[in-house]
Amino acid sequence: MKKFGAMLSFELDDLKNETNSFLSRLQHIHTAVSLGGVETIICSPAQTSHVKLSVNERKRVGISNALLRLSVGIVHVDDLIADIEQALTDNSILIYHYQGSCWMFIALAS
């Protein structure tokens, strides 16, 4: 391993992508309730760490139902991008950009 992993959070468009459906379509990224290790894993805070908060309480602290937290392990970035793209619905567009040592991902409804 030459580089370390990273943690990032992103939100799906609630109208175009149902979070559980997106998570079930991922192939290289595994759903987890705890983020750590060398695997690339993903979780939905609204369904895990913040599940006991009401929708209004989660909104107040910036946790939407569409928010996902991704912990990047040692999977190659091309595989991650391809996995996220295939898990999005056909009507979504994934924009990604590498800046410095950081990948930025934005999922947009077309």
N, C-alpha and C positions, 0 to 999 in steps of 0.2 A: 504494500500500500504506500503510495507516494504522497497522497494528500489526505487531510482529515475530512470528515463529514460535516454536515451543517444542519441546523434546525431552521425551518421556515414555516410560516402560517399563511394560508390563502383561503379565500372564500369563493365558493361556486355561486353562479347566478341561480338563486332559488327557483326561478321560473323555468329554467332550461335544464337544470341538473338536480335530480333528487340525490341527496348526499349518500344514502345507503346504496343506491344503484351504482353510483360512481365508484364507491369503495369496493363493491362486489365485482366490478369489471377490471380492477387493477390486477396485473399478473406478476410483476416484479416487486411490488410494494405490498407489504403485509399489514393488515389492520392490527392495531395493538391498543391496549389500555394504558400502557406505560411506554415511554419513549426512551430508548437506550440500546446499546449493543452495536454490532457491526452491520446488522440488517437495516435495510431502508424500510421504515415503518411509518404508518399514518394513523391518526385518530381524529375523532370528532369530539371536541371538548364539551359540546352541548349534550352528548350522549355518554360521556365518561366523567371527566374531572369536575364538570359543572352541572351534572344531571340533576342535582338536588335544588338548584336555583330555579326560580320561576323564569318564564320567558322575559318578563320585564326586568328582573334582576340581571339576567344574562345580557340583555340589551344595554343596560346601564354600564356594565363593565366591558362591553365590546365583544361579547361572545354571541355570535349569531348562530342559527341552526346550520348555516352553510359554511361556517369556519372549520377548516381542517388544519391540523398541525402535522408537518412532515419532518421526520428525522432522517436525514440522508446518510446512509452508510457507505459501503464500498462498492455499490452497484455503479456501473459506468453511466455517466450523464446521458449518453445517447439512449441507453435502455430506459432511463427514468423518463426522459422526454417522450419517447415512443409509448411508454406505458400510460402516462397521463393523457396523451393525445387519444389513444384508443379507448380510454375509459370515459372520456367526455362524449356527450351526445353528438350526433352528426351536425347539429346546428351550432356548435361551439367552436371557437377559435382559440388556440393556445399561443400566446405571444411569450417568447422567452428571450432573454438578453443576458450576456455575460459581461459583467463590469468589475474590473479589478479581480477580486477572488470570489465574487458573489454572482450567483445565477438569480435572475428575477423572472418569476412566472406570473402571468396574468391570464385568466380564462375569461373570455368574453362571449356573450351571446351574439350570434351573427344576425 
